[in-house]
Amino acid sequence: MSARRSALFLSAVALALAIAAPATAPAQDDPGTDAGETGDGETPETATSLRRSTGAAPMAVPADFGGSLQVVRAPAGTASAASSAGGPEIFPDARRVWMSVRDTDPVPIEAARRGGRWLCSGGGCAAQTGDPGQSPIGDQMLRSIKLQTPTLPLPLTVWGRLTEDGQRLLDFDPVLLGRRSYRHVCAYRPVADAPRSPVGAPAAPAAPSPPSPDRVDVCRDGRPEPPPADAGELTLGMQWPKQSEMADFHYLAIVDSCGNARVQPFQRTFTVPVLEVASGGCGRPDGKVLRVFPGGGWLRVTAFNLHAPAAGNVINATYRVTVPPLENLVESNPARLLFPDPLADDLKVDCGPTPIAPRTDAGSLPPPGSARPPGPRAASPAPPGGRVPARADGQLQGGAGAGRRPSAAAQAGPTAQPGAAEQAPPPAQAQPPAGLPPPRRAPDVDPSRPGPQPLAHGAVVISPAPLRLGNCRIRLTGQAKHRLVAPLALHVSLTRTDQMRSGTPIELLQNGTWIVTPSSAEFPLPPLAEDFDGDARLRLAVYSDPLSPQGKVVLVSDAGRVASSLRSNEPGEPERARRLVGSVAIHSVPLCGEDNFQTLEAAGTCFRAYLTVPAMLATLQVTRAPWVEKPLVTRSVLSAVGVALAIDRYDPVERRAFPIAAQLGGFVQTLGEGRVGLLGYVGVAPTIPILGSGGNTTSFGFLAGLGLEYITNEAGPDEGLKPAAFVSAVVQVGQAAPQVSTGGRASFGTYAGD
């Protein structure tokens, strides 16, 4: 009985398995549940999240495209369809924008944009529109805005710092910096861009048929221009939304509001260079670089594929990203403006006369592209033949539209078109209008002559008179000064380094605050009287002062150090935030100094002439010939005293003279036996000082010379005039008061030694 029950139990189990097996197999291969066909109660997002492409890695979390501007989907398992008209574009408005492709092969992307073969070219894909307005998810893609210049070792963050309430702030306004050139970038024209004929030109023939999408040329960049030191490049740092991250998106397309697109390989974290348009509108689109505005704007970021779905049936996804304003006009404490660092020759110290009219050298011209100064425009001379030249837009100058101001699109942005066959000829040199004097030509400056010297951490020489009178000043020159629309705070220090007070150099300026504006870019040095004499060593230094409450501009090199202090509620220490910008060592000497500064190389050593009083201690003198008269030997102390003009070479830096000086002088000597001699001589003597320094010439040594002597005798007849040669041990007491420079100009003044 038990065996029968066991057999019945096994038969029941086998029957149950046979009934369940056919029901399981059709459930796995049911063709009615394809991802491309959704039921009435299903949504495309649900189908997408449940259905994945064959061979794709299983996703831990379903993709969520919430907050996107548009999502393009294709039926699951769709292969590359045959080329035909219709279907969505590879990214929104792809055919109407200029497109540049970076770091990947541009041929398949441009071919698909023209209507070539790609996944959705057969029209089987559908675009699903999301929220057309601002999206918090899309705005969170923008993580930072950085600035890079040739003088910055690392990019500087100008936006992206989080406040206590989680709001990002603008740290620095880059509007005063120059713009990097992107003229070398090659871009593809819009597919729907029809050829345009100038106004008034004859009708063009019928446009040829569009080129085949299978024949696409590689767009190659030209040679980039070397960026100047003040050229800034803005870079947007972005991150693809985490809820829609997929490893198999292949490309990213970033489109601005001006009709420019940039395509690059897909990365979850990526950067995009942009150009800030400070004035005017978008300009003519060219696809070379994306444009942003000081007042803010937006970008569209699309991740897309050409031949395989990213996940499930998603072909591309587009998000709208808000670009914040790059200027702050609403806060009471707005972001400080960035300003390029002065070059080595921009800061100069000058003691010469102040020029009446500004010079027209290259360092004082306004930057290219700046607005024309107000006033009537001078009439240009008529071209030969009486023809009126035509403008670029086809209208004649002087006609009905001659008085109109060009549109903003014609003023802002580069106008060079890729692939242009002809370039506009360079403009002819402008001639002065009739009845006006010709412009003044900048005088040629001889660098070997004294003049303004840059604060390039060198050394210069000058006489003490201009410093005592207060005729010296520091000037900020250069093209960048014309962009300075807000005060720039600098700090000036003038210290004496050859003397100390309490172990530190003596500061000669009580108030060194210098506020620079375009109309006031000079700092006058006050007259120096206290703690200053004719022979001094000074150090003139200019420091940046980024934390000064009187300044609203920060130099680029200081921005990274003081960013946290500017945004902190506790004020920082201005003295610790200062940075040395330029300096020069000044050697103030009356012996070689001029009325203005000159370099040490130009000054070198100089000839100096001074009066000295030689006192003879012992003399060996020969008159006429030894065989006629015996030598005169005097051993008495101070047997002769005279006066002489000494000339030697003097090094103002080392404060040391050549050890031998030439003398032209005379003295009165006592020869004994009632005889007195008056000797005029030319000789040589040592100049090694034994007392004092600088201009003090008190020395001990030998004096040798040749001359003529007139000897008188109180007891007998005069011996008359006779030649003489002598060697004397002398002590000379002198002070180098007059001076004769190497340039041949004499200057006599009072000299006060140490």
C-alpha positions in Angstrom: 0.0 0.0 0.0 2.8 2.3 0.8 4.5 1.6 -2.5 1.4 2.5 -4.4 1.1 5.8 -2.5 4.7 6.6 -3.4 4.1 6.0 -7.1 1.0 8.2 -7.1 2.9 11.0 -5.5 5.7 10.9 -8.0 3.2 10.9 -10.9 1.5 14.0 -9.5 4.8 15.9 -9.3 5.8 15.0 -12.9 2.3 16.1 -14.2 2.7 19.5 -12.4 6.1 20.1 -13.9 4.8 19.2 -17.4 2.0 21.7 -17.1 4.2 24.5 -15.7 7.1 24.2 -18.2 5.2 25.4 -21.4 3.8 28.5 -19.6 7.3 29.7 -18.6 8.9 29.6 -22.0 6.4 31.8 -23.9 6.6 34.4 -21.1 10.3 34.9 -21.8 9.9 35.3 -25.6 6.6 37.1 -25.7 6.9 39.5 -28.8 4.1 41.7 -27.5 6.1 43.1 -24.7 8.8 44.9 -26.8 10.3 48.0 -25.3 9.2 50.0 -28.4 5.5 49.2 -27.9 4.1 50.4 -24.6 0.7 49.7 -23.2 -1.9 52.3 -22.3 -0.9 52.3 -18.7 2.8 52.4 -19.3 5.1 55.4 -19.7 8.2 55.6 -22.0 10.4 56.1 -18.9 9.2 52.9 -17.4 9.9 51.0 -20.6 13.3 52.5 -20.9 14.3 51.7 -17.3 13.2 48.1 -17.7 14.5 47.4 -21.2 18.2 47.5 -22.0 20.1 46.9 -25.2 21.6 43.5 -25.8 25.1 43.2 -24.4 24.8 46.2 -22.2 26.0 46.0 -18.6 23.2 45.7 -16.1 22.5 49.0 -14.4 22.3 49.1 -10.6 19.9 52.2 -10.7 17.5 52.9 -13.6 18.4 56.1 -15.5 16.3 59.1 -14.7 16.1 61.9 -17.3 13.9 64.1 -15.2 14.5 67.8 -15.7 15.8 67.4 -19.2 14.9 69.7 -22.0 14.5 66.9 -24.6 15.1 63.2 -24.9 15.3 61.3 -28.2 14.4 57.6 -28.2 14.5 54.9 -30.8 12.8 51.5 -31.0 14.8 48.9 -29.1 17.1 46.8 -31.2 17.0 49.3 -34.1 20.0 49.1 -36.3 21.4 51.9 -38.4 18.6 52.7 -40.8 18.9 53.6 -44.5 19.6 57.2 -45.3 16.4 59.1 -45.9 14.9 62.5 -45.1 13.2 63.0 -41.8 13.9 62.1 -38.2 15.3 64.2 -35.4 18.7 65.8 -35.5 21.7 64.5 -33.7 21.2 67.4 -31.2 18.6 70.2 -31.2 19.1 72.8 -33.9 22.2 70.9 -35.1 21.7 72.0 -38.8 21.2 75.7 -37.9 24.3 76.4 -35.9 28.0 76.7 -36.6 29.8 73.6 -35.2 33.4 72.9 -34.2 34.4 69.4 -33.2 37.3 68.9 -30.8 39.4 65.9 -29.8 37.5 63.4 -32.0 36.9 62.6 -35.6 34.6 65.3 -37.0 33.6 63.4 -40.3 30.9 61.1 -39.0 29.4 63.9 -36.9 29.3 66.4 -39.7 28.0 63.7 -42.1 25.1 62.8 -39.7 24.3 66.5 -39.3 24.0 66.9 -43.1 21.5 64.0 -43.2 23.9 61.1 -43.6 23.6 57.6 -42.2 23.2 57.3 -38.5 20.8 55.6 -36.1 17.8 58.0 -36.5 18.3 59.0 -40.1 15.5 56.7 -41.1 12.9 58.6 -39.1 12.2 55.8 -36.6 13.2 58.0 -33.5 10.9 60.2 -31.6 11.8 63.3 -29.6 10.1 63.8 -26.2 10.1 67.4 -25.0 10.5 68.0 -21.3 10.3 71.3 -19.3 11.4 74.1 -21.6 12.1 76.5 -18.7 14.9 76.6 -16.2 15.8 73.3 -14.6 17.5 72.9 -11.2 19.0 69.6 -12.4 20.5 71.3 -15.5 21.7 74.3 -13.5 23.6 72.0 -11.2 25.7 70.8 -14.1 27.8 74.1 -13.9 30.2 73.5 -11.1 32.7 76.4 -11.5 34.0 79.2 -13.8 37.7 79.5 -14.0 40.1 81.9 -15.6 43.5 81.1 -17.2 46.1 83.6 -18.4 49.7 83.1 -19.6 50.9 84.6 -16.3 48.8 82.3 -14.1 50.4 79.0 -13.1 47.0 77.5 -12.2 43.5 78.5 -13.2 41.7 80.9 -11.0 38.2 80.3 -9.8 36.0 83.4 -10.4 32.7 81.8 -9.6 31.7 78.7 -7.6 32.4 79.5 -4.0 29.6 78.3 -1.8 28.1 80.6 0.9 26.7 79.5 4.2 23.2 79.1 2.7 24.6 77.0 -0.3 24.5 79.8 -2.9 27.4 80.2 -5.3 29.0 83.7 -5.5 31.0 85.6 -8.1 34.4 86.1 -6.6 36.0 88.2 -9.3 34.8 90.1 -12.3 37.1 89.4 -15.3 35.7 92.2 -17.5 38.9 94.3 -17.4 41.1 91.5 -18.8 41.9 91.0 -22.5 40.3 88.3 -24.6 42.1 85.3 -26.1 41.9 84.9 -29.8 40.1 82.0 -31.3 40.5 82.9 -35.0 42.5 79.7 -35.7 39.6 77.4 -34.8 37.9 75.7 -37.8 34.2 75.3 -37.7 31.5 73.8 -40.1 28.8 76.1 -41.6 25.2 75.6 -40.8 23.6 73.1 -43.2 20.6 75.4 -43.8 22.7 78.5 -44.3 21.8 79.8 -47.8 24.3 81.9 -49.7 23.8 85.6 -49.3 24.2 88.3 -52.0 25.2 91.9 -51.1 22.6 94.6 -51.3 22.5 96.0 -54.9 24.3 93.1 -56.5 22.8 91.3 -59.5 20.8 88.2 -58.7 22.9 85.2 -58.2 22.3 82.1 -60.3 20.4 79.2 -58.8 22.2 77.6 -55.9 23.8 74.3 -56.6 22.4 71.2 -55.0 23.7 70.5 -51.5 26.9 68.4 -51.3 26.6 64.8 -50.6 26.8 63.9 -46.9 29.1 61.1 -47.7 31.8 63.6 -48.8 32.9 65.5 -45.7 36.3 67.2 -45.5 38.2 67.3 -42.2 38.1 70.8 -40.7 41.6 71.6 -39.6 42.6 74.4 -37.3 45.0 77.1 -38.3 48.0 78.3 -36.4 47.0 79.9 -33.1 48.1 83.4 -32.2 50.4 83.7 -29.2 48.3 85.1 -26.4 49.4 88.3 -24.8 50.1 88.4 -21.1 46.8 90.0 -20.2 44.6 87.6 -22.4 42.2 85.7 -20.2 40.4 82.4 -21.2 37.2 81.6 -19.3 36.5 77.9 -18.8 33.2 76.4 -17.6 33.6 73.3 -15.4 30.6 71.0 -15.8 29.4 67.6 -14.5 26.8 65.5 -16.2 23.8 64.8 -13.9 24.4 61.7 -11.7 20.8 60.5 -12.1 21.3 60.1 -15.9 24.9 59.0 -16.0 25.6 56.3 -18.6 28.9 54.9 -19.7 28.0 54.5 -23.4 27.2 58.0 -24.5 29.9 58.9 -27.1 29.6 62.6 -27.7 28.7 65.9 -26.0 27.3 69.0 -27.8 27.3 72.3 -26.0 25.3 75.0 -27.8 25.0 78.7 -26.8 22.2 81.2 -27.4 24.1 82.8 -30.3 24.2 79.8 -32.7 27.6 78.3 -31.9 28.1 74.6 -31.0 31.1 72.7 -29.7 31.2 68.9 -29.9 33.6 66.9 -27.9 33.9 63.3 -26.5 31.5 62.4 -23.7 32.9 62.7 -20.2 31.0 62.9 -16.9 33.2 65.8 -15.8 34.3 68.1 -18.6 35.3 71.7 -19.3 34.3 74.2 -22.1 36.1 77.4 -23.0 33.9 80.4 -23.5 34.3 84.0 -24.6 32.8 86.8 -22.5 31.1 89.4 -24.8 31.5 92.5 -22.7 29.4 94.8 -24.9 27.0 94.5 -27.8 25.1 91.4 -28.9 26.1 88.0 -30.0 27.8 89.1 -33.1 27.9 87.0 -36.2 28.1 83.3 -35.2 31.1 81.4 -36.4 31.4 78.3 -34.2 34.9 79.1 -33.0 34.0 79.6 -29.4 30.9 79.7 -27.2 29.8 83.1 -26.0 28.6 84.2 -22.6 27.5 87.6 -21.3 28.1 89.7 -18.2 24.4 89.7 -17.6 24.1 85.9 -17.6 22.6 83.5 -20.2 22.2 79.8 -20.8 23.7 76.8 -22.7 22.2 73.6 -23.9 24.3 70.4 -23.2 23.4 67.3 -25.2 24.9 63.8 -24.7 24.3 61.8 -27.9 25.2 58.7 -29.9 25.3 58.1 -33.7 25.0 54.3 -34.1 24.1 52.7 -30.7 21.6 53.6 -28.0 23.1 54.8 -24.8 20.9 52.6 -22.6 17.7 51.0 -23.6 16.5 53.1 -26.5 17.9 56.6 -25.5 19.8 58.3 -28.4 20.4 61.7 -26.8 19.4 63.8 -23.8 19.5 67.6 -23.6 19.7 69.8 -20.5 19.4 73.5 -20.2 22.2 75.1 -18.1 22.0 78.6 -16.7 25.2 80.6 -16.9 25.3 83.1 -14.0 26.1 86.9 -14.5 29.8 87.6 -14.6 29.2 91.0 -13.1 27.6 91.9 -9.8 25.6 95.1 -9.9 23.1 94.5 -7.1 25.1 93.7 -4.0 26.5 96.5 -1.7 29.9 94.8 -1.7 30.3 93.5 -5.3 33.0 91.3 -6.6 36.3 93.1 -7.2 37.5 93.5 -10.8 40.5 91.6 -12.0 43.3 93.6 -13.6 46.4 92.3 -15.5 49.7 92.6 -13.7 51.9 95.5 -14.8 54.8 94.6 -17.0 58.4 95.2 -16.1 58.5 98.4 -18.1 55.0 99.7 -17.0 56.1 101.1 -13.7 58.7 103.9 -14.1 60.4 106.4 -11.8 61.2 109.8 -13.4 62.7 113.0 -12.1 62.7 114.9 -15.4 60.3 117.7 -16.4 56.7 116.7 -16.6 55.6 116.5 -20.3 53.0 119.0 -21.3 51.2 116.7 -23.8 50.9 113.0 -23.5 53.3 111.0 -25.6 52.0 108.9 -28.5 54.3 106.0 -28.0 53.1 102.4 -28.2 52.8 102.1 -24.5 50.2 104.9 -24.3 47.9 104.0 -27.2 44.4 102.7 -26.4 43.9 98.9 -26.8 42.6 97.6 -30.1 38.9 97.5 -30.3 38.2 100.3 -27.9 35.5 102.8 -28.6 36.4 105.9 -30.6 36.7 109.1 -28.5 33.6 111.4 -28.7 33.6 114.1 -31.3 33.0 114.6 -35.0 34.7 112.1 -37.2 37.3 113.5 -39.6 36.3 113.3 -43.3 38.4 110.7 -45.1 40.0 111.7 -48.4 38.2 110.6 -51.5 39.8 107.8 -53.4 41.3 108.3 -56.9 38.8 108.5 -59.7 36.0 110.0 -57.6 34.4 106.7 -56.7 32.9 106.3 -53.3 34.1 103.0 -51.7 31.4 100.5 -50.8 31.1 99.1 -47.4 31.3 95.4 -46.5 27.5 95.1 -46.4 27.1 96.4 -50.0 25.9 99.9 -49.2 27.7 103.0 -50.5 29.4 105.3 -48.0 27.8 108.7 -47.9 24.4 107.3 -49.1 21.1 106.9 -47.3 22.5 104.6 -44.7 25.8 106.4 -44.2 24.8 108.1 -40.9 23.5 104.9 -39.3 25.5 103.3 -36.5 26.5 99.7 -37.3 24.4 97.1 -35.6 25.7 95.3 -32.5 26.1 92.1 -34.5 28.6 93.9 -36.7 30.5 95.3 -33.8 30.9 92.4 -31.4 32.6 89.1 -32.0 35.0 88.0 -34.8 33.7 88.3 -38.3 36.1 86.1 -40.1 34.3 83.2 -41.8 36.0 79.8 -42.2 37.0 79.0 -45.7 36.9 82.6 -46.9 38.9 82.8 -50.1 39.7 86.5 -49.9 40.9 88.6 -47.0 40.2 92.3 -46.7 43.3 94.4 -47.6 44.9 96.3 -44.7 43.6 99.8 -44.3 45.8 102.5 -45.7 47.6 104.8 -43.3 45.3 107.5 -42.1 46.2 111.0 -43.3 45.4 114.1 -41.3 42.4 116.1 -42.5 43.1 119.3 -44.4 43.7 122.3 -42.3 45.0 120.4 -39.2 48.6 120.1 -38.3 50.2 116.7 -38.7 50.4 114.5 -35.6 53.4 114.8 -33.4 56.0 112.1 -33.8 57.3 110.6 -30.5 60.8 111.7 -29.9 63.5 109.1 -30.1 64.7 108.2 -26.6 68.4 107.5 -26.2 68.6 104.7 -23.6 72.1 105.7 -22.7 71.0 109.1 -21.6 69.4 109.8 -18.2 65.6 109.4 -18.3 62.7 107.4 -16.8 63.8 104.0 -15.5 61.6 101.0 -15.0 61.1 99.4 -11.6 62.5 96.2 -12.9 64.5 95.3 -9.7 67.7 96.9 -11.0 69.8 99.8 -9.8 70.1 103.5 -11.0 72.2 106.5 -10.2 71.0 110.1 -9.6 72.3 113.3 -8.0 70.6 114.2 -4.7 69.2 117.6 -5.9 66.0 116.3 -7.5 65.2 114.1 -4.5 65.7 117.0 -2.2 63.5 119.3 -4.2 60.7 116.7 -4.7 60.9 116.5 -8.5 60.7 112.7 -8.7 57.5 110.7 -9.3 56.4 107.1 -10.2 54.2 106.6 -13.3 52.1 103.7 -14.4 52.1 103.4 -18.2 51.1 100.7 -20.7 48.0 99.9 -22.7 46.2 98.1 -19.8 45.9 101.3 -17.9 43.2 102.5 -20.3 40.9 99.6 -19.1 41.1 100.7 -15.5 37.6 101.9 -14.7 37.9 101.4 -10.9 40.6 102.5 -8.5 43.6 100.3 -8.1 45.4 100.5 -4.7 49.1 100.3 -4.6 51.6 100.9 -1.8 54.9 102.8 -2.2 57.9 102.4 0.1 61.1 104.4 0.0 63.8 103.3 2.5 67.3 104.2 3.2 69.4 101.0 3.3 72.9 102.3 4.1 71.9 103.5 7.5 69.8 101.7 10.1 67.6 102.8 12.9 67.0 100.3 15.6 68.3 97.6 13.3 65.9 98.3 10.5 66.1 100.5 7.3 64.9 104.0 7.7 61.5 104.6 6.0 61.4 108.0 4.3 57.7 108.0 3.3 55.1 108.5 6.0 52.1 107.7 3.7 52.8 105.4 0.8 49.2 104.8 -0.3 48.8 105.2 -4.1 45.3 105.1 -5.7 45.7 104.7 -9.4 43.0 105.8 -11.9 43.3 106.4 -15.7 43.3 110.1 -15.1 45.7 110.0 -12.2 48.4 107.4 -12.6 51.4 109.2 -11.0 52.7 109.1 -7.4 54.8 112.2 -6.5 57.7 111.5 -4.2 57.8 114.2 -1.5 61.0 116.3 -0.9 63.5 114.4 1.1 65.2 116.3 3.9 65.2 114.3 7.1 67.5 111.3 7.2 68.8 112.0 3.7 72.1 113.4 2.5 73.9 113.6 -0.7 75.6 110.2 -0.6 72.8 107.7 0.2 71.5 104.3 -0.8 67.7 104.1 -1.3 65.3 101.3 -2.2 62.1 102.4 -4.0 59.5 99.6 -4.0 55.9 99.4 -5.2 53.6 96.8 -3.6 50.1 95.6 -4.6 47.5 96.3 -1.9 44.6 94.0 -2.7 42.9 94.3 0.7 42.9 98.1 0.8 39.4 99.5 1.4 40.1 102.3 -1.1 40.7 99.9 -4.0 38.2 98.0 -6.1 40.6 96.2 -8.4 42.7 93.1 -7.7 45.8 92.1 -9.7 45.6 88.6 -11.2 48.6 87.4 -9.3 47.0 88.4 -6.0 43.5 87.0 -6.6 44.3 83.4 -5.6 45.9 84.5 -2.3 43.3 86.9 -1.2 40.1 85.2 -2.4 39.3 83.8 1.0 40.0 87.1 2.8 37.7 89.1 0.5 34.8 86.7 1.1 35.5 86.4 4.8 33.4 88.3 7.4 36.5 89.1 9.3 38.7 91.7 7.5 42.3 90.5 6.7 45.5 92.3 7.4 46.3 94.6 4.4 50.1 94.6 5.2 50.4 90.9 5.0 48.5 90.7 1.8 50.8 93.0 -0.1 53.1 91.7 -2.8 56.1 93.3 -4.4 55.4 94.4 -7.9 58.4 96.5 -8.8 61.5 97.9 -7.1 64.8 99.7 -7.9 67.9 100.5 -5.9 68.8 104.2 -6.1 72.4 105.4 -5.6 72.3 109.1 -4.7 75.7 110.6 -5.3 76.7 114.1 -6.3 79.9 113.0 -8.0 78.3 111.1 -10.9 74.7 111.9 -10.6 72.6 113.6 -13.2 69.3 115.5 -13.1 67.4 112.3 -13.9 68.0 108.6 -13.4 70.5 106.6 -15.3 71.4 102.9 -15.1 74.6 101.7 -13.6 75.8 100.4 -16.9 75.3 103.9 -18.5 76.9 105.7 -15.5 79.7 103.3 -14.6 82.6 105.1 -13.0 83.0 108.8 -13.5 85.7 111.4 -13.4 85.6 113.7 -10.4 87.6 116.8 -9.8 88.1 118.3 -6.4 90.5 120.6 -4.5 93.1 119.2 -2.1 95.7 120.7 0.2 99.0 118.8 0.1 101.4 119.2 3.1 105.0 118.0 2.4 106.7 116.0 5.2 109.9 115.4 3.3 111.0 116.3 -0.2 113.7 115.2 -2.6 113.9 117.8 -5.4 116.2 118.1 -8.4 116.5 121.4 -10.3 118.3 121.9 -13.6 120.7 119.1 -13.9 122.4 117.1 -11.2 125.9 117.9 -12.5 125.2 121.6 -12.3 123.4 121.9 -9.0 123.2 119.4 -6.2 119.7 118.1 -5.3 117.7 119.9 -2.7 116.7 117.7 0.2 114.4 119.1 2.8 113.7 117.1 5.9 111.7 119.5 8.0 108.1 118.7 8.6 105.6 120.8 6.7 108.4 122.3 4.6 105.9 123.0 1.9 102.2 123.6 1.8 100.1 124.1 -1.4 96.8 123.6 -3.1 96.0 121.4 -6.1 93.1 120.4 -8.4 92.9 116.6 -8.3 91.2 114.4 -10.9 90.4 110.7 -10.5 87.8 108.1 -11.4 85.2 107.2 -8.8 82.8 104.2 -8.5 79.5 105.5 -6.9 78.3 102.0 -6.1 81.4 100.7 -4.4 82.2 104.2 -3.1 85.8 103.8 -4.1 88.1 105.8 -6.2 91.0 104.8 -8.4 94.1 104.7 -6.1 96.0 107.2 -8.1 94.9 110.7 -9.0 96.4 113.3 -11.3 97.1 116.8 -9.8 97.6 120.2 -11.2 98.7 122.7 -8.5 101.4 124.6 -6.8 102.9 125.1 -3.3 105.3 127.3 -1.4 108.4 125.6 0.0 111.1 126.6 2.3 114.5 125.6 0.9 116.7 126.8 3.7 119.4 129.5 3.8 116.8 132.2 3.3 115.5 130.7 0.1 111.8 130.4 -0.8 110.5 128.5 -3.8 107.2 128.8 -5.6 106.7 125.6 -7.5 103.9 124.8 -10.1 103.7 121.2 -11.0 101.8 118.4 -12.7 102.0 115.2 -10.8 100.4 112.0 -9.5 99.3 111.2 -5.9 97.4 108.4 -4.1 93.7 108.7 -3.3 93.4 106.0 -0.6 91.4 107.7 2.2 92.5 107.3 5.7 89.6 109.2 7.2 85.9 109.2 6.4 84.4 107.7 3.3 82.6 108.8 0.1 83.9 112.2 -1.0 86.5 112.5 1.8 90.0 112.4 0.2 92.3 112.7 3.2 95.2 110.5 2.4 98.9 109.8 3.2 101.4 108.8 0.6 103.9 110.1 -1.9 103.5 112.9 -4.4 105.6 113.0 -7.5 105.6 115.6 -10.2 107.4 117.8 -12.7 107.1 121.6 -13.0 108.8 125.0 -12.9 110.0 126.7 -9.8 110.9 130.3 -9.0 113.4 130.6 -6.2 114.1 133.8 -4.3 116.9 134.5 -1.8 116.6 136.9 1.0 120.4 137.1 1.5 121.6 137.1 -2.0 120.6 137.4 -5.6 117.5 135.5 -6.9 118.1 132.2 -8.6 115.2 132.8 -11.0 113.0 130.3 -12.8 114.3 126.8 -13.3 112.8 123.3 -14.0 112.3 121.0 -11.1 111.4 117.3 -10.4 110.4 116.1 -7.0 109.2 113.3 -4.8 107.5 114.1 -1.5 106.0 112.3 1.4 102.7 114.2 1.8 99.5 114.3 3.8 96.6 115.5 1.7 93.4 116.9 3.0 90.5 117.3 0.5 86.8 117.0 -0.1 85.3 116.0 -3.4 82.8 118.9 -3.9 82.8 119.8 -7.6 82.1 117.1 -10.1 82.6 116.5 -13.8 80.6 113.8 -15.4 81.8 111.5 -18.2 79.3 113.3 -20.5 81.3 116.5 -20.3 78.8 118.5 -18.2 80.1 120.1 -15.1 78.0 120.6 -12.0 79.3 122.3 -8.9 77.4 122.1 -5.6 77.7 121.5 -1.9 78.5 118.0 -0.9 77.9 116.7 2.6 79.6 113.5 3.6 78.5 111.0 6.2 
